[in-house]
Amino acid sequence: MDTGHIPFDTPNTPSTTKEDDLSFLRLIRSRRVGPTTFHRLVIEHGGVMAALQALPGIAAAAGVPDYETCPEGVAAAELAAGRKAGARLIRCDSPLYPQALREIDGAPPVLWVRGDPAWLARDPVAVIGARNASSLGLRMARGMSAGLGEAGCTVVAGLARGVDTAAHNAALPTGTVAVLAGGVDVIYPAENVVLAAQIAEKGVLVSEQPPGTEPAARHFPTRNRIISGLSRAVVVIEAAHRSGTLITAKNALDQGREVMAVPGHPMDARAAGCNLLIRDGALLVRSAADVVAALRDESRDDGMTGQQTPSSIRPVGAATPRSGGPARPVAACCDAGGPVQLEARILSRLTPSPTEENDLIRDLGVPAASASAAILSLELQGRLTRLAGGRVALS
């Protein structure tokens, strides 16, 4: 019977669920291995265990001879911490993993959840906005979330102060998803501890970070990509011109999600981001009814045009079989001038500001496989960093 799991392990290598969990955690928690690199290694080597075994050799070829993968004991300790927190690990090969999230670049290989994971796939819509929201903004967030819940949508937000908190509270009777920047057992801000406990009872808390992880500034942008990646649409209620909320909106656009915004007065700085989004093409919405109508129109258009829906996209890690013999190791790329020269060319085109990886590869004018291998090598050397949305930058 098809359970929905992707067979990462070879048929002749029986393994327990615990061993599979350990392999997943060891690979994603290994030094300089992020979600994008995780998936590329798995596809290149045909499985998680094979990728884990190949990683030290890849690092050595990249000039990091002392590289060690995450020890089994560290991964086992994370599993124990998750059990102690009452959390559940969901791997990207599980049928419980939300299909919409599988679509995005750099989908989290693992999720820790507290609550019912079924909420992750029940017509989720993100409702996000300013932490210092106005009284009207909070009122709009409550009305929007309550209306979406009554229409059968699950409200997704980040458990932040302001709009997020109002949205979660209003959606508690109908189900809500809180995506955390730190561990699934570390509630930030602290005043939302009671709300988080209620969400765990009536919805679900989710994080890609190990249990016990204190949220740091670098965790919030990656958290935001999960909020948008889970959702059919992202509704923005009050956002300053430069804010984390707009980062989530940009992620949504990159991920092919609908972005909607509630307009505000031009003289109110808290509405500047929403007005900017609307100017640039986001759908203007005034209520939950507007959001629901737009989602229905989108579903109707998809059915008429035959566009690919999330359920028909190949799951992350399901590699297409290669022909013509075994795959080359990732680090064995060659290019005119050699891999060292290719790495130098890549570095010369990068700055600390993010660059689209696809644009970089096109600019290099070399086969994508060669460029990707060189980028991976530089990542393992710590000379570049992968960012959300398929971007790279100098470390």
C-alpha positions as CSV (number, residue, x, y, z in Angstrom):
1,M,0.0,0.0,0.0
2,D,1.2,3.5,-0.9
3,T,1.7,5.4,2.4
4,G,2.8,8.6,0.7
5,H,6.4,8.3,1.9
6,I,9.2,8.9,-0.6
7,P,11.6,5.8,-0.5
8,F,14.8,7.6,0.3
9,D,16.5,4.3,1.5
10,T,17.4,1.5,-0.9
11,P,15.0,-1.5,-0.8
12,N,17.7,-3.8,0.5
13,T,18.5,-1.6,3.5
14,P,15.8,-2.0,6.1
15,S,15.6,0.8,8.6
16,T,13.4,1.9,11.5
17,T,11.5,5.2,11.6
18,K,13.9,6.3,14.4
19,E,16.9,5.6,12.2
20,D,15.3,7.5,9.3
21,D,14.6,10.4,11.6
22,L,18.2,10.4,12.8
23,S,19.5,10.4,9.2
24,F,17.2,13.4,8.3
25,L,18.2,15.4,11.4
26,R,21.9,14.6,11.0
27,L,21.9,15.8,7.4
28,I,20.0,19.0,7.9
29,R,21.8,19.8,11.1
30,S,25.3,19.3,9.6
31,R,27.4,22.4,9.3
32,R,26.6,24.6,6.3
33,V,23.8,22.4,5.1
34,G,20.6,24.4,4.7
35,P,17.3,23.2,3.2
36,T,18.3,23.9,-0.4
37,T,21.6,22.0,-0.1
38,F,19.8,19.2,1.8
39,H,17.4,18.6,-1.1
40,R,20.1,18.9,-3.8
41,L,22.3,16.4,-2.0
42,V,19.4,13.9,-1.6
43,I,18.5,14.2,-5.3
44,E,22.1,13.9,-6.4
45,H,22.9,10.9,-4.3
46,G,19.6,9.1,-4.3
47,G,18.8,9.2,-0.6
48,V,19.4,10.8,2.7
49,M,21.8,8.2,4.1
50,A,23.8,8.2,0.8
51,A,24.0,12.0,0.9
52,L,25.1,11.9,4.6
53,Q,27.9,9.4,3.8
54,A,29.0,11.4,0.8
55,L,29.1,14.8,2.5
56,P,32.6,14.6,4.1
57,G,34.0,13.7,0.7
58,I,32.2,16.6,-1.0
59,A,33.5,18.9,1.7
60,A,37.1,17.6,1.3
61,A,36.9,18.2,-2.5
62,A,35.7,21.7,-1.7
63,G,38.9,22.3,0.4
64,V,37.4,21.5,3.9
65,P,39.3,18.3,4.9
66,D,38.2,18.3,8.5
67,Y,34.5,18.4,7.9
68,E,32.3,16.2,10.1
69,T,28.6,15.6,9.8
70,C,26.2,16.1,12.7
71,P,26.9,13.4,15.3
72,E,24.2,10.8,15.8
73,G,24.1,11.8,19.5
74,V,23.2,15.4,18.7
75,A,20.3,14.2,16.5
76,A,19.1,11.7,19.1
77,A,19.2,14.5,21.7
78,E,16.9,16.6,19.5
79,L,14.5,13.8,19.1
80,A,14.4,13.4,22.9
81,A,13.9,17.1,23.4
82,G,11.0,17.0,21.0
83,R,9.3,14.1,22.9
84,K,9.8,16.0,26.2
85,A,8.2,19.1,24.7
86,G,5.2,17.0,23.5
87,A,6.1,17.8,19.8
88,R,6.0,15.6,16.8
89,L,8.6,15.4,14.0
90,I,7.2,15.5,10.4
91,R,9.7,14.8,7.6
92,C,9.3,16.1,4.1
93,D,8.7,12.5,2.9
94,S,5.6,12.1,5.2
95,P,2.0,12.3,4.0
96,L,1.4,14.7,6.9
97,Y,3.9,17.2,5.4
98,P,1.8,20.0,3.8
99,Q,1.9,19.7,0.0
100,A,1.8,23.5,-0.5
101,L,5.0,23.8,1.5
102,R,6.7,21.1,-0.6
103,E,6.4,23.4,-3.6
104,I,8.7,26.2,-2.4
105,D,12.4,26.5,-3.0
106,G,14.3,25.3,0.1
107,A,11.3,23.7,1.7
108,P,12.1,22.7,5.4
109,P,13.3,19.0,5.4
110,V,11.7,18.6,8.8
111,L,9.0,20.3,10.9
112,W,8.4,20.1,14.6
113,V,4.7,20.5,15.5
114,R,2.6,20.7,18.6
115,G,-1.0,20.2,17.9
116,D,-2.9,18.6,15.0
117,P,-0.8,18.7,11.8
118,A,-4.0,18.4,9.7
119,W,-4.5,22.1,10.2
120,L,-1.5,22.8,8.0
121,A,-3.4,21.8,4.9
122,R,-7.0,23.0,5.6
123,D,-7.2,26.0,3.2
124,P,-4.6,28.0,5.0
125,V,-4.5,31.8,4.5
126,A,-1.9,34.0,6.2
127,V,-3.0,37.1,8.0
128,I,-0.1,39.3,8.9
129,G,0.9,42.9,9.7
130,A,2.4,45.4,12.0
131,R,3.5,44.7,15.5
132,N,2.6,48.2,16.5
133,A,-0.8,48.1,14.8
134,S,-3.4,50.7,15.3
135,S,-6.7,50.0,17.0
136,L,-8.4,50.0,13.5
137,G,-5.7,47.6,12.3
138,L,-6.3,45.2,15.2
139,R,-10.0,45.4,14.6
140,M,-9.5,44.6,10.9
141,A,-7.3,41.6,11.8
142,R,-9.9,40.2,14.2
143,G,-12.7,40.6,11.7
144,M,-10.7,39.3,8.8
145,S,-9.6,36.2,10.7
146,A,-13.0,35.4,12.1
147,G,-14.6,35.7,8.7
148,L,-11.9,33.5,7.1
149,G,-12.4,30.9,9.8
150,E,-16.2,30.9,9.3
151,A,-15.6,30.4,5.5
152,G,-13.5,27.3,6.2
153,C,-10.0,28.7,6.0
154,T,-7.3,28.2,8.5
155,V,-5.6,31.4,9.6
156,V,-1.7,31.3,9.6
157,A,0.5,33.9,11.3
158,G,3.7,34.2,13.2
159,L,2.5,34.7,16.8
160,A,4.1,38.2,16.9
161,R,2.6,41.1,18.7
162,G,-0.1,43.2,17.1
163,V,-1.8,41.9,14.0
164,D,-0.6,38.3,14.4
165,T,-1.8,38.0,17.9
166,A,-5.2,39.5,17.0
167,A,-5.5,37.1,14.1
168,H,-4.7,34.0,16.1
169,N,-7.1,35.0,18.9
170,A,-10.0,35.6,16.5
171,A,-9.3,32.3,14.7
172,L,-9.0,30.1,17.8
173,P,-12.7,28.8,17.4
174,T,-12.1,27.7,13.8
175,G,-8.4,26.7,13.9
176,T,-5.1,28.6,13.4
177,V,-1.5,27.8,12.7
178,A,1.4,29.7,14.4
179,V,4.8,29.5,12.8
180,L,7.5,30.1,15.3
181,A,11.0,31.5,14.7
182,G,12.6,29.6,17.6
183,G,11.9,26.1,18.8
184,V,8.3,24.9,19.0
185,D,8.5,24.9,22.8
186,V,10.0,28.4,23.0
187,I,7.3,31.0,22.9
188,Y,8.1,34.5,21.8
189,P,7.0,37.0,22.8
190,A,6.5,35.7,26.4
191,E,3.1,37.3,26.8
192,N,1.7,34.9,24.2
193,V,2.5,31.8,26.3
194,V,-1.2,31.3,27.1
195,L,-2.3,31.9,23.5
196,A,0.3,29.4,22.3
197,A,-1.1,26.8,24.6
198,Q,-4.5,27.4,23.2
199,I,-3.3,27.2,19.7
200,A,-1.6,23.8,20.5
201,E,-5.1,22.6,21.7
202,K,-7.2,24.1,18.9
203,G,-4.7,24.3,16.0
204,V,-1.0,23.7,15.6
205,L,2.3,25.3,16.5
206,V,5.1,24.6,13.9
207,S,8.8,25.3,13.6
208,E,11.8,24.0,11.6
209,Q,14.2,24.8,14.4
210,P,15.2,22.2,17.0
211,P,13.2,22.2,20.2
212,G,14.7,24.5,22.8
213,T,16.1,27.0,20.2
214,E,15.9,30.6,21.3
215,P,14.7,32.8,18.4
216,A,17.4,34.9,16.9
217,A,17.2,37.7,14.3
218,R,18.3,35.3,11.5
219,H,15.4,33.0,12.2
220,F,12.6,35.4,11.4
221,P,13.1,35.7,7.6
222,T,13.3,31.9,7.3
223,R,10.2,31.6,9.5
224,N,8.4,34.1,7.2
225,R,9.0,31.9,4.1
226,I,7.1,29.1,5.9
227,I,4.2,31.3,6.7
228,S,3.8,32.2,3.0
229,G,4.7,28.7,1.8
230,L,2.0,27.1,3.8
231,S,-0.7,29.5,2.6
232,R,-2.9,29.8,-0.4
233,A,-2.8,33.6,0.0
234,V,-1.2,36.2,2.2
235,V,-3.3,39.1,3.5
236,V,-1.4,42.1,4.8
237,I,-3.0,44.4,7.3
238,E,-0.8,47.5,8.1
239,A,2.9,47.3,7.3
240,A,5.6,49.9,7.3
241,H,7.6,50.7,4.2
242,R,10.5,48.5,5.4
243,S,9.3,45.7,7.6
244,G,9.4,41.9,8.0
245,T,5.8,41.8,6.9
246,L,6.9,43.0,3.4
247,I,9.6,40.2,3.4
248,T,6.8,37.7,3.9
249,A,4.8,39.3,1.0
250,K,7.9,39.1,-1.3
251,N,8.3,35.5,-0.3
252,A,4.7,34.9,-1.3
253,L,5.2,36.5,-4.7
254,D,8.3,34.4,-5.2
255,Q,6.4,31.3,-4.3
256,G,3.5,32.0,-6.6
257,R,1.0,32.9,-3.8
258,E,-1.6,35.5,-4.1
259,V,-0.8,38.7,-2.1
260,M,-3.7,40.8,-0.9
261,A,-3.5,44.0,1.2
262,V,-5.9,46.2,3.1
263,P,-5.4,49.9,2.1
264,G,-4.7,52.6,4.6
265,H,-4.5,56.4,4.8
266,P,-1.5,57.8,2.8
267,M,-0.4,59.8,5.8
268,D,-0.2,56.8,8.1
269,A,3.3,55.3,8.0
270,R,1.8,51.9,9.2
271,A,-0.2,51.7,5.9
272,A,2.7,52.6,3.6
273,G,3.7,49.0,3.0
274,C,0.1,48.0,2.2
275,N,-0.4,50.9,-0.2
276,L,2.9,50.1,-1.9
277,L,1.8,46.5,-2.4
278,I,-1.5,47.6,-3.9
279,R,0.3,50.1,-6.2
280,D,2.5,47.2,-7.4
281,G,-0.3,44.8,-8.1
282,A,-1.5,43.2,-4.9
283,L,-5.2,42.7,-4.7
284,L,-7.0,45.3,-2.6
285,V,-9.3,43.6,0.0
286,R,-11.7,45.1,2.5
287,S,-13.0,42.0,4.3
288,A,-12.8,38.3,4.5
289,A,-15.5,38.1,1.8
290,D,-13.2,39.8,-0.7
291,V,-10.4,37.2,0.2
292,V,-12.8,34.2,-0.1
293,A,-14.2,35.5,-3.5
294,A,-10.7,36.0,-4.9
295,L,-9.7,32.4,-3.8
296,R,-12.8,31.0,-5.5
297,D,-12.0,32.9,-8.7
298,E,-8.4,31.6,-8.6
299,S,-9.6,28.0,-8.1
300,R,-12.1,28.4,-11.0
301,D,-9.4,29.9,-13.3
302,D,-6.9,27.1,-12.4
303,G,-9.6,24.5,-13.3
304,M,-10.4,26.3,-16.7
305,T,-6.8,26.7,-17.8
306,G,-5.5,23.4,-16.6
307,Q,-2.8,25.0,-14.5
308,Q,-0.7,22.7,-12.3
309,T,-2.1,22.6,-8.7
310,P,0.0,21.9,-5.6
311,S,-1.2,18.3,-5.3
312,S,0.2,17.5,-8.8
313,I,3.7,18.8,-8.1
314,R,6.4,16.2,-7.6
315,P,7.3,15.9,-3.9
316,V,10.6,17.3,-2.7
317,G,13.3,14.6,-2.8
318,A,11.6,12.5,-5.5
319,A,14.4,12.5,-7.9
320,T,13.8,11.7,-11.6
321,P,15.9,8.6,-12.4
322,R,19.0,9.4,-14.4
323,S,20.1,7.6,-17.5
324,G,23.6,6.8,-18.7
325,G,25.1,5.4,-15.5
326,P,25.6,6.6,-11.9
327,A,25.4,10.3,-11.1
328,R,28.6,12.3,-10.6
329,P,29.5,13.5,-7.2
330,V,28.3,17.1,-6.7
331,A,31.8,18.4,-6.2
332,A,33.1,16.8,-9.4
333,C,32.0,19.6,-11.7
334,C,34.2,20.7,-14.5
335,D,34.0,23.9,-16.5
336,A,36.2,25.6,-19.0
337,G,39.1,26.7,-16.8
338,G,38.3,24.2,-14.0
339,P,36.2,24.3,-10.9
340,V,38.5,26.7,-9.0
341,Q,38.2,29.3,-11.8
342,L,34.5,28.8,-11.8
343,E,34.3,29.4,-8.1
344,A,36.3,32.6,-8.5
345,R,34.0,33.8,-11.2
346,I,31.0,33.2,-8.9
347,L,32.6,35.1,-6.1
348,S,33.5,38.0,-8.3
349,R,29.8,38.4,-9.2
350,L,28.5,38.3,-5.6
351,T,28.3,40.9,-2.9
352,P,26.8,40.8,0.6
353,S,23.5,41.9,-1.0
354,P,21.4,38.9,-2.2
355,T,21.6,37.8,-5.8
356,E,19.1,35.6,-7.6
357,E,20.8,32.2,-8.1
358,N,19.1,31.6,-11.4
359,D,20.3,35.0,-12.7
360,L,23.8,34.2,-11.5
361,I,23.8,30.8,-13.3
362,R,22.6,32.4,-16.5
363,D,25.2,35.2,-16.2
364,L,28.0,32.6,-15.8
365,G,27.0,30.9,-19.1
366,V,28.0,27.4,-17.9
367,P,25.8,24.2,-17.5
368,A,23.5,24.6,-14.5
369,A,24.9,21.4,-13.0
370,S,28.4,22.8,-13.0
371,A,27.4,26.1,-11.5
372,S,25.2,24.4,-8.8
373,A,28.1,22.2,-7.8
374,A,30.5,25.1,-7.5
375,I,27.9,27.1,-5.5
376,L,27.6,24.1,-3.1
377,S,31.3,23.9,-2.8
378,L,31.5,27.5,-1.9
379,E,28.7,27.1,0.6
380,L,30.5,24.3,2.4
381,Q,33.6,26.4,2.5
382,G,31.6,29.1,4.2
383,R,32.3,31.6,1.5
384,L,28.7,32.2,0.4
385,T,25.3,31.9,2.0
386,R,22.0,30.7,0.6
387,L,19.1,32.8,1.5
388,A,15.3,32.3,1.2
389,G,13.8,32.7,-2.2
390,G,16.6,31.1,-4.2
391,R,19.1,33.8,-3.5
392,V,22.8,33.7,-2.6
393,A,25.2,36.3,-1.1
394,L,28.8,36.5,0.1
395,S,29.3,35.3,3.6
